[in-house]
Amino acid sequence: MMPSPLSLFEKTKAEGRPLYVSGPMVRYSKLPFRLLVQDYKVDLTYTPMILAHDETIKFIKIVEAAGVDYITIHGRLRNQRSSTPPNFEAIKMLRAQTTLPVLANGDVYSLEDAHRITKETGVDGVMAARGLLENPALFAGFDKTPIEAVSQFIHYAVQGGMRHELVVHHLSEMMGGVTTKRERAGLAVCNDMVDVVDWLDSRCKLQRPLV
Ligand SMILES: Cc1cc2nc3c(=O)[nH]c(=O)nc-3n(C[C@H](O)[C@H](O)[C@H](O)COP(=O)(O)O)c2cc1C
């Protein structure tokens, strides 16, 4: 049986660390990706299309009264670009408005970011989206995607029947830090999984078996 999210907060608190969460990403948060990040310390994963709202004190009180279990706060306004740094001061202030567990979201790209943001804002956990796309193993302390995670992703993608274009998208995100743009151009012209495995083999030694 799946543990309830609230028991996860208790577990990670007992371990003296924040809850690690993979955010909703339309198109990307398919089962193979969710299984992969769970192999690398993510405690809770979201499927896409959770409705996002601008968080305000009033909104927090409304959802609290409605009986939600916990709240995730993204530190940007609706009209701000994703390159604008999140407002962690605002998250800290909003965190103080509720006794519910709170997750902070925005610009978590490393385990160090996760711990710094937790300390700065007093939240109970952190949610990452783009950071996990680029490096699914970030919460396990890796600064770049380890090659084992690439092998494991291909295994899950084949088992789960992920669309070829989406596999290529994920791999170019995951391997951005370990390949050049020119090398990744070779990935974009792969027609099927056989081409993809050949491309990977020419760059790094993949673990076998993949399927
Ligand atoms: C490709 C992509 C798809 C997303 N899809 C959704 C979605 O369906 N629902 C949602 O509430 N947020 C969605 N988001 C927003 C993220 O969950 C997250 O709140 C945002 O990217 C900020 O976190 P980050 O700085 O860790 O990326 C998406 C983000 C990305 C990059």
The ligand as an SDF file (V2000), in Angstrom:
LIG
                    3D

 31 33  0  0  0  0  0  0  0  0999 V2000
    7.8660   20.9680  -18.4360 C   0  0  0  0  0  0  0  0  0  0  0  0
    7.0970   21.4650  -17.2350 C   0  0  0  0  0  0  0  0  0  0  0  0
    5.7530   21.1040  -17.0740 C   0  0  0  0  0  0  0  0  0  0  0  0
    5.0100   21.5550  -15.9660 C   0  0  0  0  0  0  0  0  0  0  0  0
    3.7030   21.1510  -15.8040 N   0  0  0  0  0  0  0  0  0  0  0  0
    2.9970   21.5370  -14.6960 C   0  0  0  0  0  0  0  0  0  0  0  0
    1.6400   21.0700  -14.4530 C   0  0  0  0  0  0  0  0  0  0  0  0
    1.0720   20.3010  -15.2100 O   0  0  0  0  0  0  0  0  0  0  0  0
    0.9970   21.5280  -13.3520 N   0  0  0  0  0  0  0  0  0  0  0  0
    1.5970   22.3740  -12.4550 C   0  0  0  0  0  0  0  0  0  0  0  0
    0.9670   22.7530  -11.4500 O   0  0  0  0  0  0  0  0  0  0  0  0
    2.8680   22.8020  -12.6290 N   0  0  0  0  0  0  0  0  0  0  0  0
    3.5780   22.4100  -13.7240 C   0  0  0  0  0  0  0  0  0  0  0  0
    4.8880   22.8440  -13.9010 N   0  0  0  0  0  0  0  0  0  0  0  0
    5.5020   23.7060  -12.8760 C   0  0  0  0  0  0  0  0  0  0  0  0
    6.4340   22.8920  -11.9580 C   0  0  0  0  0  0  0  0  0  0  0  0
    5.7580   21.8620  -11.2720 O   0  0  0  0  0  0  0  0  0  0  0  0
    7.1410   23.8090  -10.9590 C   0  0  0  0  0  0  0  0  0  0  0  0
    6.1780   24.3970  -10.0990 O   0  0  0  0  0  0  0  0  0  0  0  0
    7.9630   24.9040  -11.6350 C   0  0  0  0  0  0  0  0  0  0  0  0
    8.6770   24.3850  -12.7600 O   0  0  0  0  0  0  0  0  0  0  0  0
    8.9760   25.5450  -10.6730 C   0  0  0  0  0  0  0  0  0  0  0  0
    9.8360   24.5860  -10.1120 O   0  0  0  0  0  0  0  0  0  0  0  0
   11.3540   24.4020  -10.6500 P   0  0  0  0  0  0  0  0  0  0  0  0
   12.0440   25.7320  -10.4720 O   0  0  0  0  0  0  0  0  0  0  0  0
   11.9090   23.3010   -9.7570 O   0  0  0  0  0  0  0  0  0  0  0  0
   11.2520   24.0000  -12.0900 O   0  0  0  0  0  0  0  0  0  0  0  0
    5.6390   22.4030  -14.9990 C   0  0  0  0  0  0  0  0  0  0  0  0
    6.9930   22.7600  -15.1830 C   0  0  0  0  0  0  0  0  0  0  0  0
    7.7330   22.3010  -16.2660 C   0  0  0  0  0  0  0  0  0  0  0  0
    9.1960   22.6940  -16.4050 C   0  0  0  0  0  0  0  0  0  0  0  0
  1  2  1  0
  2  3  1  0
  2 30  2  0
  3  4  2  0
  4  5  1  0
  4 28  1  0
  5  6  2  0
  6  7  1  0
  6 13  1  0
  7  8  2  0
  7  9  1  0
  9 10  1  0
 10 11  2  0
 10 12  1  0
 12 13  2  0
 13 14  1  0
 14 15  1  0
 14 28  1  0
 15 16  1  0
 16 17  1  0
 16 18  1  0
 18 19  1  0
 18 20  1  0
 20 21  1  0
 20 22  1  0
 22 23  1  0
 23 24  1  0
 24 25  2  0
 24 26  1  0
 24 27  1  0
 28 29  2  0
 29 30  1  0
 30 31  1  0
M  END
$$$$
